[in-house]
Amino acid sequence: MKVPTLLKQSTLSFSQKSFRSRRARCASVILLGLSFGSFFAFFPSASSQNRPRIVTNGGTLAEPNTAARPEEVVKVDVDLVTVDALVLQKNSARIVGDLKRDDFILSEDGVKQTITHFGQDSLPLSVLLLIDRGGCLDPFGEHVRHAALDAISRLKPVDEVAVMSYHNNVELLQGFTRDRSLIADALNHVPPHDEQADHCMNKALFEAAEYTLKSGNPIGRRILIAITGITRNFDCQDGPSGKLAVSTVYESGAVVCGLIPKSGDQSMENGIMIWATRMGKLGGAPSLDLQNLANETGGEVLQDKPENLDTTFNTLINHLRTRYNLAFVSSNKKRDGALRRLKIDISPAAQKSPGKLVVKARKSYVAPRS
């Protein structure tokens, strides 16, 4: 089905358009969504991180500054692929934290791999908070700020945090640091919300992944947490494409998560954006989907009312802290920079005990390139 050029142009211009007020912007979003609906109603219906990893001789991934003697710590080659896995009971969503290495089955492009290193909560975190400052609504109100500060205070001393904000442009407010007072200061001085600005997720995720890859702890686990009111948006045309942003996230090995302060207005705006981007896709308009990216990288998108986000944010941090750390050296020795698909299953023997288990882990990684 060929979509008229007019619709395609309208879709592309929507991602760039700025509005003079919140009411005008939101009204324009709603009208665009309705126009898409009226128009289409007539138609039939895990990365090799290219940095050394530290492991003990027993094959356990170790934290930096470990108390082990130098001879007990070895450097492994740069082709070691690390994967985080969160295991939950399907019915209760409770964390399963007593599994062993042999309980996991890991394959790459359909070929079973040997898990050479295994641990749980054994690596420090590099957490980057990505705060949305554009659009109709401000997702970073006082409740959310308090929730973020409380959650950050629960991280381990070895964990590092950075803060970025974004709308039409991306700004690094605080680089990676273990000093919680610097993070608190950054969160207390987040730039004002700009109703006339866009949610340039393609720019934000590209810059966040690039920065995390270059500046995050080289032996840590990389986490991007977007605090936003919408989970989809069209690409802003003056930045890297959403496709390139996603590829850069894969290359960084980061787990992408989202935290959504839920309200009636937020649900309406997000719902319209989901619908509009689906329609726009038929016209060839590029867009980025935060939920899909979270699914692909093994992350989560959690939402709740702003006043309840203390609990929700802490749940997210707890899930990140209780993940299993698996690593393997691929049996595919080609250094071609290709995207390789990953799959992690739980062995039948381990499945029988607590009932059906669900694994959240990244589904692909970018191979190293010679």
C-alpha positions, 0 to 999 in steps of 0.5 A, spaced: 500 500 500 502 506 497 502 512 502 501 519 499 507 523 500 503 529 504 502 524 510 509 522 510 511 529 510 506 531 515 509 525 519 516 527 518 515 535 520 511 533 526 517 530 530 521 537 529 515 541 530 515 546 536 509 549 539 508 556 543 504 553 549 502 546 552 495 547 550 497 548 543 502 543 543 497 537 546 492 540 541 496 539 535 498 532 538 491 530 538 489 533 532 495 529 528 493 523 531 485 523 529 487 525 522 492 519 522 486 515 524 481 518 519 485 517 514 487 510 515 480 508 516 479 508 509 484 503 508 483 495 509 485 493 515 550 482 550 556 486 547 563 484 546 565 491 550 572 491 547 575 492 554 578 488 559 574 484 564 577 482 571 575 475 573 578 470 578 581 464 577 575 460 579 571 463 573 567 468 578 566 475 575 569 480 580 568 487 583 574 492 582 578 494 588 577 486 590 581 484 596 584 478 592 591 477 591 594 479 584 596 472 582 588 471 583 586 476 578 587 475 571 585 479 565 581 475 559 581 477 552 577 482 549 572 478 546 569 476 552 561 477 551 558 479 558 550 478 559 546 480 565 540 476 566 534 477 571 530 471 572 523 472 575 517 467 577 512 468 571 506 468 576 508 472 581 514 476 578 518 474 584 526 474 583 529 467 583 536 468 586 538 461 587 540 458 580 547 456 578 551 456 572 549 449 570 541 452 570 542 456 564 543 455 557 546 460 553 546 460 545 548 465 540 545 465 533 542 458 535 549 455 537 550 453 544 555 457 548 559 455 554 558 459 560 565 460 562 564 466 568 558 466 572 556 470 578 550 474 581 551 482 583 558 481 583 560 487 578 559 494 579 554 498 576 554 504 571 548 507 571 546 513 567 539 517 568 536 520 562 531 525 564 526 528 559 525 535 559 521 536 553 513 535 551 507 537 554 508 534 561 514 534 566 515 527 568 521 530 573 516 533 578 518 533 586 515 526 587 520 523 582 526 527 584 525 524 591 524 517 588 531 518 584 535 521 590 532 515 594 534 510 589 541 512 588 542 512 595 541 505 595 546 503 590 553 500 593 559 505 594 562 502 588 556 503 583 557 510 579 552 514 577 551 520 571 546 524 569 543 527 562 537 531 560 534 532 553 529 535 549 531 538 542 538 537 545 542 533 550 546 535 556 551 532 560 549 535 567 554 530 571 559 525 569 560 518 572 561 519 579 561 515 586 560 521 590 552 521 591 552 529 593 554 531 586 549 526 583 544 530 588 546 536 586 545 535 579 538 532 580 536 538 584 539 543 578 535 539 572 534 544 567 527 547 567 521 543 563 520 546 556 513 545 553 516 548 546 521 542 545 521 535 542 522 529 546 529 527 541 529 520 544 534 518 538 539 524 540 538 522 547 539 514 547 545 515 542 549 520 546 547 516 552 550 510 549 556 513 546 558 516 553 557 510 557 561 506 552 567 511 553 566 513 560 563 508 564 567 503 568 570 498 564 569 492 568 562 494 570 555 493 568 552 499 564 545 501 565 541 507 562 534 509 565 530 514 561 525 518 566 520 520 561 512 521 559 512 517 553 515 511 550 515 512 543 517 518 538 519 520 531 526 521 530 529 528 530 531 530 523 537 534 526 541 528 529 543 521 529 537 516 526 533 512 531 536 506 528 543 508 529 542 510 536 539 503 537 545 500 534 550 504 538 546 502 545 547 494 542 554 496 541 555 499 548 552 493 552 547 497 556 541 495 559 535 500 557 530 501 562 524 506 563 521 510 569 514 513 567 510 517 572 503 515 570 497 520 570 491 521 565 494 526 561 501 522 560 497 516 558 493 520 553 499 523 550 503 517 550 497 513 547 497 518 541 504 518 540 504 510 540 498 511 535 501 516 531 508 513 530 505 506 528 501 510 522 507 514 521 511 508 520 507 506 514 509 513 511 516 511 512 517 516 518 523 513 522 521 513 530 524 510 536 520 505 541 523 505 548 519 499 550 522 495 544 529 497 546 528 495 553 525 488 551 531 487 546 537 489 552 533 485 557 531 492 561 524 494 564 519 499 563 516 501 569 510 506 571 506 508 577 503 514 579 508 520 581 507 519 589 508 511 588 515 512 584 519 511 591 517 504 591 517 503 583 524 506 582 527 501 588 524 495 585 528 497 578 534 498 582 533 491 586 532 488 579 538 491 577 542 489 583 540 481 583 541 480 576 546 474 574 552 475 570 554 470 565 560 471 560 562 467 554 567 467 548 563 466 542 565 460 538 564 464 532 571 467 531 569 472 525 571 479 527 566 482 523 562 487 527 555 483 525 549 483 530 548 476 533 542 474 536 542 471 543 538 467 547 538 464 554 533 459 557 533 455 564 534 448 564 528 443 564 531 441 571 531 448 574 524 450 571 521 444 575 522 447 582 519 454 583 515 453 577 515 457 570 521 462 570 521 468 565 528 470 563 529 478 562 536 479 558 539 482 552 537 479 545 543 481 541 550 484 541 555 487 536 561 482 535 568 485 535 571 488 528 578 487 526 
